[in-house]
Amino acid sequence: MSYDFTPKRMYRMPTHFGPSAGPRSDPQGRRFDWSAMEVTTVAITLDTEGDTIERVLPPGFKRLGAPRVTLAFSYFRNLPWLAGRGYNIFGVRVPSQYNDVVGELSLVLWENLADPIITGREELGVNKIYCELPEPRRYAHSISCEASWLGYRFCSLKVKDLKKAPPPERDEETQGQLLHYKYIPTTEEWGDADIKYATLTPEVQGATLLSCETGTATIEWGNPTWEDMPTQFHIVNGLKDLVSGPITSCAVLETRGAIADHIDQKKLSREV
């Protein structure tokens, strides 16, 4: 006799061993307490060209406001769903609008651990892929971040002359929200999709800001060949023009806690 699925429990492949624990439920199906989570974020915003943004917008999306792009490295510690472990992320996002919903469209989010990549892609529809993201290097009044894939470094970000700064203002234009475009291909019918639709991450609540610093930022962006990054060279090169403009702001933030399980993730539409 084959197994049955337990109603209202979360599953992901392989389903053969029962419901899956993850960021949105513990082994008993309960939500976690995220109050002890700690995050270091290093973020910069650059001016860019409107047509450069529009070339990477998925169907149904349009550019929102002045053309700009944000790059952010975040380093997570003491995550409850990983029993106190952590991982790191690096994302690129642009202000966008889908119908009447505004937010920053997450073009790509690199992570250095498979578990959040799998759960985030399958359950939330976030464009997550893998790369190596070592801990930031902090020395004197500077901090350095980098991202690489199997030894090929495709991004380096450094902020120097760090000094204390007031907390950043909430981005009223995007309302603190993130937009995504979920796409799952159809097995056998190559080139077709089982599902493709927009999703929304509402503004995360509950984080306590411990410190905020700003400084002078510089960025180096790679130009990989297929041999350098066989499955990602087109992504890095597709972002090259987008991230080549002048840096208009930067911030280094230390936060604690947040309601970060994204159980309130929304499906905005469905195109089959």
FENSULBEL-V484274 format. One record per helix or strand. SS is the DSSP state (~ for helix, > for strand). FROM is the first residue (numbers start at 1). LEN is the number of residues. If there is no record, write none. Layout:
SS/FROM/LEN
SS/FROM/LEN
This chain:
~/15/3
>/22/1
>/25/1
>/38/10
~/50/5
>/61/3
>/68/10
~/80/3
>/87/12
>/101/11
~/114/11
>/128/3
>/132/1
>/137/3
>/142/8
>/152/13
>/178/8
>/193/9
>/208/14
~/233/8
>/247/10
>/266/2
>/271/1
